[in-house]
């Protein structure tokens, strides 16, 4: 199995599992393949949207103009049991059926594990109804099958004071290309300290600010050379976009401070199966051509409220911070930073 990238482990693991079953799923029909992939991959992309909305803020107090801070941030998003399975109801599928005769069953998402393995089959006919073919396969496993129960990311982040009460933020993780898997992250944010405009701003060691930030995560897995399915330029392409709108408060003491906030997370994800595929069994076998290009995409949109509580230790130009984020996918964010 391909190595798990620390920064986007789900891209390589879930893509590999899906790739191993892709020909069988396509043989069951493109509509069935798309419906199953949506149930399987959506919790992972939702988790990434929430994950990448974290780590933006360690203080409501913004930097003075031309003052800066550079941080290394690590996020770990926890996977709840409810995100490890989804309901596969055969009534929603054209051809897919459980081998044991069940009509509905909880099966693994990209976060889960089928224990024991779940055997399914698709029975399809040609247009005349004379010829029937049966395709049998095991449903793909998820991250729990390799003992991964958290979703991690890591990146560099910088913030710079630009105007009175305003700073800009940038986050980045360089594009990694390893064993046919490419992953990368980039983001931009803007924070404005509302409390600097209060008449009694200097009377209390508390700051209040508003923040808006955008993060894009991209992943691509090219499995053309694996020759699992006959075809050309075969890839899984993932693009995840998250937005965070947050009201933040913090103390402004010299060494130790606490901070917290209430925010709104929204985002979209696109999972595209790209390339040309020639499937030699199942539904495509009975079509006028068994070659098709870019067979399907899965798009997901989410939004939700989150709350943050954290602490920051500042020792001169060096500091540490950590916070816990409560949302649909809970998260811990830690970082170390230096700046002036």
N, C-alpha and C positions, 0 to 999 in steps of 0.2 A: 504494500500500500504506500501511496505517496506520502512524503513527510507532511506533518501538520504545521502550517505556518502559524506562529503564535498570534500574529496580528489579525488574521482572518481565517481561523482554522476551519470554520464551517464551509468555506468556499471549496476547499480541496476535498474534504471528507464527504460532504453531501454530494458534491459533483461526481466523485468517483463511484459512490453507491448508486446514484441515479444512472450514470453512464453504463454500469454493468447490467442494468435492467432495461435500458432504453429500447433495445430492439424488441424485447418481449412486450413492453408497453405499447410501442408503435404498432406491433402486430395486432393488438387488441383494438386498434382504431385510434385516430388522432384525438378525437373528442374524449375518449376514456383516458388517454395518456395525459392530456392537458388537465382534466379534472383531478386525476390522482396526484399529479405533480403539484397542483395548487394546494391540496391538503398537506402534502409532504413537506414542501419547501416554505410555505407561508410563515409558520412560527419562527423559523430561523431568520428570515428577512425582517419580520416584525421586531425580533430581539435585537437585530443590528441597528434598526432605526432608534430604538430606545437607548441602546448602548452608546451610539455615537452622539447622542444629545447630551451626554455627561462629560464632566471634566473641564467645562468651560470657565468656571468661576471659583476662585478661592478667597475673594474679598469683594465687598460692595464698594470699597474705596478704590477709585481709579488712579492710574499713574498721572503724575504731572506731565505737561508737555515735554517731549523728548526723553522722558524717563522710560525704562523698559524692563521687561522680565522675560526670561526664557525658562521653560519648564519641560520636564519629561513626565508624561501622564500615562498611567495604566488604568484600564477599566476592566472590571469583571462583572458580567451580568449573570445572575442566577436563573436557572431553568426550573420552573415549577412543574410538578407532575402533570398538570392540566395541559401543558405545552408539549408534552412528549408523545401524545397520541391524538389521533383524529378519528372520527367515525366514518368508516367506509361502508356505505349502504349500497348494495348491488342494484337496488331499484333506480339509483341515480346514474347508472352506467349502462351503456348499450350492450356490452359483451362480457365484461369482467364478472367472474363468479368465484366464490370460495370453494375449494375442493372438498371441504368437510360438509358442505350443504348449508352453511350459515348464510343468512341474508344481510346481516349487519354485524360489524365487529370493530373494536378499537384496534387500530394498527399504528405502527410507529411513524412519527414525523421525523424530520431531520435531526431532532433532539433526542429521539427515543430509541427503543430496541424491541424487536419482536422476539419474545422468548416464551414459548418455542417459536421456531420459524413458521411463517404463515404462507401456505401454498394456495395459489389462485390459478385460474385458467380462463381462457377466452375461447368460446366456440363460435366460429364465424362461418357463413355460407357465401357462395358466389351469388350473383344476381339472379340466377335461375332457380336457386334453392336446391339444386341437385347435389352439389359437392359441399362437404363440410370439413373444416380443419380445426383442430384443437391445439392451442398454445398454452403450455403450462410453465409456471415459474414461481420463484419465491419473491415476496415483497422485499424491497430494500430496507436495510438497517439504517440507524441514525447514529449520532455521536455517542449515545449511552452504550452502544455496543463496543466502543473502544474506551470506555470509562472516562468520557469527557462530559461533565455536567455543568460547566460554566462556559460563557461566551466571552473571550478576552479580546481587547484591542490595546494597542500602544502607539503613541505618536509624540512628536515634538510640538510644542505650542509656544507662541510668543505674544506678548502684548506691549503696546506702545502708546504713551500719551500723545495726543495730537492737538487737542484744543482744551479749553477750560472745561473740566468735568467730563471729558470724553476720551476714550481710548479705543483702539482697534486691536483685534486679535486675529492671529493666523495659526492654523494647525496643519501638520503635514506628516505623512509617512511616505517615504520614497517608494516608487513602483518597484516591486520585487518580481522577478521572472525566474522561476525555479521549477524544473520538472513539469513544464507545460502549464504551470499555474502562475498567473500574474495578478497581483493585488496592490492596491494603493489607496491613500486617503488624503483629502485636502478639505480645508474648511476656513470660513471667515466669520468674524463676529464684531459687533459694535456694542459698547457698554457706556451708558451715561449715568453719572452720579447725580441723582435728583437732589440729594441733601445738600450739595454745595450751593444751591440757590436759596436755601432756607436762611432767614435772618439770624437764627441762633445756631447755625451750622457748627461753630466751634465750641459750643457750650456743652455738648454731649459727645462722648466717645463712640458714636454710632453713625454708620453711613447707610444710605439707601440708594439703590441704583436699579435701572432697567437694562435689560440685555436682550439682544436678538442675535442668533447664530445659525449658520448653515454648514452642514458637513456632507460631503459626497464620498462614498466608498465604492470602488470599482473592482470587479474581479472577473477574470477570464480563464477558462480551462479548455485548452485545445487538445482533444483526444483523437485527432485524425490518425496519428501514427500508431495508436493502439490497435487499430484494425478490428475492433469489436463489431462494428457495423460497416458494411461496404458503403463507401461514399467519399465525399471530398469536403475539406474545410469544416470539419465537424467541431463545434465549440458550444460551451455553455458560457453565456455572458450575463453578468450580474451588475446592476447599478442601483445603489441605495442612496436616497437623499433624505436627510432629516433636518428639521427646523426646530429651534427652541426659542420660546418667548418667555422671559422669566423676570419676576420682581425679586430683588435680592437685598438682604440686610446683613450687616456684620458689625462687630465692634472694631475699634480703631486704636487698640493699645499697641505699644511698641514691640512687644515680644510675642504674646499669646493672644489669639483671638478666636472667636467662634463666629460662624456664618450660617445662614440658612435662606431658603427661598421657596417660592411657589411658582411653578412654570407650566407651560402648555407645550406639549410635544406633538408634532405632526410630521408626516413623511410619506414617501412612496418608494416602492421597489419594483424593479423589472428583472425578471429571469427569462432569458431568451435562449431557445434551442436553435442554433444556427447551423447552416451547412446543408449539404446534399446527402440524402440517405436512401439506400436501396435495401428494402426489407423483403426477405424471401419467404415470409410466412404471414398468415393472418389476412386482415382486411386489405392492406395494400397489394397483396398477391392477386386479389380478384379484381382490382381496378384496371383501367386501360393501361396504366403505367405504374410500375412499382418504385419509381424514383420521384422524390419530392424534396423541396428546398425550404429551409427555415420553417419547420413544421408547426411550432406553436410558441407562444409567450405566456407568462403568468405575471400579471400586474397586481400589486397589493397596495392599499392605502390605509393608514392608521392615524389615530390621534388620541390624545389622552392627557390627563393631568399628572404632574409629578411634584413631589416635595423633597427638599434637600436639607440636610443638617450636617455640618462639618466643623473642623477645627484646623487652625493654622499656627505653626510655630515659625517665628522669624528670628534668625540669628545673624544680624548684620545684613550682608548682601545675599546670604543663603537661607533657604527656608524649606519646610516640609508641610504638606497638607493632606488631609484625608476627609472624605465625606461619604455618606450613605444616602442613596436616592430611592425613594419609595414610589413605585409606579406599577404598571401592568407587568413589567419586567424589572425587578429590583436590582440595584447595582451598587458596587463599591468602587470608588475612584480614589486613587492615591497619586501623589506627585511630589517631585522635588524641583526647586526652582532657584534661580539666582538672578540678581538684577540690581538696578539702582533706582 
